[in-house]
Amino acid sequence: MTYLTHIAISDYEQWSYTGKLMRNTLKQVNRNTTSALFNDDFNTLGAEFSLYYPGKLPESEIFAAVPDVTFVRAGSGGSKHKNGTGWKNLVIKGDNLSALKALLKQKEIQSRIDLIYTDPPFSTNLTFRKGKLRSSTISSSQIDEVAYEDTLNGPGYVEFIRQRLILLKQLLSTQGSIYLHIDYKIGHYVKIVMDEIFGKKHFINDITRIKCNPKNFQRKGYGNVKDLILFYSKTNRPIWHGAAESFSEDDIKRLFPKIDKAGRRYTTTPLHAPGETQNGQTGRKWKNLLPPKGRHWRYPPDELTRLDEQGLIEWSSTGNPRKIIYADEKVTHGKKKQDIWEYKDPPNPAYPTEKNLEMIRSIIRASSNPDSCVLDCFAGSGATAIAAEREGRRWILIDSSEAAIRTIKERLSAMNGTPAPYAILETQ
Ligand SMILES: C[S@@+](CC[C@H](N)C(=O)[O-])C[C@H]1O[C@@H](n2cnc3c(N)ncnc32)[C@H](O)[C@@H]1O
């Protein structure tokens, strides 16, 4: 018990952080920890976890601490014919923290964003470049243009993400949600920060995204083929249209292993379920058979007879009836999408770390409405805008990189079917 308290104190000393706030916070944590341990009552620690690190600004001070900027018009694009509502999509060039603050001051945007998909740098300590000659590949050549630097790490990185998340939450509508793309090295720290900001009860999924083919490198450890997407809602009533995916050929063969005389694939399921019916019909004899002990028929005897007459019951050689389920009737609705996704990133990206378009489209379909606005404040190549255009949604992109803004403009201009009108703004 004393040991745990000691760890907390010595961690604090190692940080050699002199801020009054952290010192007091840690003293408080230690007091709580000690009293909780001595009282054997861990509940006094509180229901939620918090991440403590040097330089963590109180939430109430963040908005005021962010430098104010204004937006200056730097261009426009898209088709005027598509503008029925007067709304213009936005490409904003500048630091996203100040840009988010400026957006928050606009009434038509504040608390109106239904969906955020965003993919920040992952604290990789790398410089990402975009090649001039090989513009479609990630370049490691020193003469190629720097797209962006990813050099923040530790508490500095976590605080960078946290401050943006706090403003992002304020931009979300009451039916809004956020998907934050992150990697396995830093993602678990960010998860705790997101729990703090959005509340653990609004955490929906930690999606494993398979990003590439298996690698065979020399490292002592397992290959890494995944990153993660942390999915939170702002309230308990986010937009949700469900997410289904089609059955693969392998799924169909595995789930429907039998083939009938007409060549239709099918499987069978038991006609009874756990629990005995005391007085009702589903506990009665059907065709001289009682349901097995401790179970009841899934259907009343009349319905069982109807199913049998329609040829939807298969009888085993020992006289056991099972319900027939045909593959062609079941697979049309697809299967519920689970939390492991395989969406590999483009092999020839227009921008380094460009994400899979179909993945973002599926997120937009599941978590936004046709009149929703989707925001991405680490926009990179603009994949989120392209995906939003394809799904007929409004969008706002922010990125500080010259190369990113150029790539976004190129991608929007190259779209099949002109995009809806958009304005290009710069922060000043
Ligand atoms: C991982 S990339 C995003 C890639 C994007 N999802 C795509 O599919 O192309 C991260 C982006 O965040 C941008 N970025 C990093 N820090 C930023 C900041 N403070 N403000 C605005 N953009 C920033 C970088 O310029 C980079 O384009």
The ligand as an SDF file (V2000), in Angstrom:
LIG
                    3D

 27 29  0  0  0  0  0  0  0  0999 V2000
   -1.7660   11.9460  -40.6710 C   0  0  0  0  0  0  0  0  0  0  0  0
   -1.9310   13.3610  -41.6550 S   0  0  0  0  0  0  0  0  0  0  0  0
   -3.6220   13.2860  -42.1660 C   0  0  0  0  0  0  0  0  0  0  0  0
   -3.8210   12.4270  -43.3810 C   0  0  0  0  0  0  0  0  0  0  0  0
   -5.2520   12.4160  -43.8570 C   0  0  0  0  0  0  0  0  0  0  0  0
   -6.1110   11.7010  -42.9660 N   0  0  0  0  0  0  0  0  0  0  0  0
   -5.3770   11.8250  -45.2330 C   0  0  0  0  0  0  0  0  0  0  0  0
   -6.1280   10.8460  -45.4180 O   0  0  0  0  0  0  0  0  0  0  0  0
   -4.7360   12.3350  -46.1520 O   0  0  0  0  0  0  0  0  0  0  0  0
   -1.9240   14.6200  -40.4440 C   0  0  0  0  0  0  0  0  0  0  0  0
   -2.0880   16.0260  -41.0010 C   0  0  0  0  0  0  0  0  0  0  0  0
   -2.2080   16.9120  -39.8930 O   0  0  0  0  0  0  0  0  0  0  0  0
   -1.6530   18.1470  -40.2700 C   0  0  0  0  0  0  0  0  0  0  0  0
   -1.3500   18.9140  -39.0400 N   0  0  0  0  0  0  0  0  0  0  0  0
   -0.4500   18.5970  -38.0770 C   0  0  0  0  0  0  0  0  0  0  0  0
   -0.4790   19.5340  -37.1070 N   0  0  0  0  0  0  0  0  0  0  0  0
   -1.4310   20.4260  -37.4470 C   0  0  0  0  0  0  0  0  0  0  0  0
   -1.9350   21.6040  -36.8340 C   0  0  0  0  0  0  0  0  0  0  0  0
   -1.4800   22.0480  -35.6590 N   0  0  0  0  0  0  0  0  0  0  0  0
   -2.9020   22.2910  -37.4750 N   0  0  0  0  0  0  0  0  0  0  0  0
   -3.3850   21.8770  -38.6720 C   0  0  0  0  0  0  0  0  0  0  0  0
   -2.9450   20.7550  -39.2900 N   0  0  0  0  0  0  0  0  0  0  0  0
   -1.9910   20.0410  -38.6850 C   0  0  0  0  0  0  0  0  0  0  0  0
   -0.4360   17.7880  -41.0810 C   0  0  0  0  0  0  0  0  0  0  0  0
   -0.0490   18.8490  -41.9340 O   0  0  0  0  0  0  0  0  0  0  0  0
   -0.9240   16.5400  -41.8230 C   0  0  0  0  0  0  0  0  0  0  0  0
   -1.3760   16.9020  -43.1000 O   0  0  0  0  0  0  0  0  0  0  0  0
  1  2  1  0
  2  3  1  0
  2 10  1  0
  3  4  1  0
  4  5  1  0
  5  6  1  0
  5  7  1  0
  7  8  2  0
  7  9  1  0
 10 11  1  0
 11 12  1  0
 11 26  1  0
 12 13  1  0
 13 14  1  0
 13 24  1  0
 14 15  1  0
 14 23  1  0
 15 16  2  0
 16 17  1  0
 17 18  1  0
 17 23  2  0
 18 19  1  0
 18 20  2  0
 20 21  1  0
 21 22  2  0
 22 23  1  0
 24 25  1  0
 24 26  1  0
 26 27  1  0
M  CHG  2   2   1   9  -1
M  END
$$$$
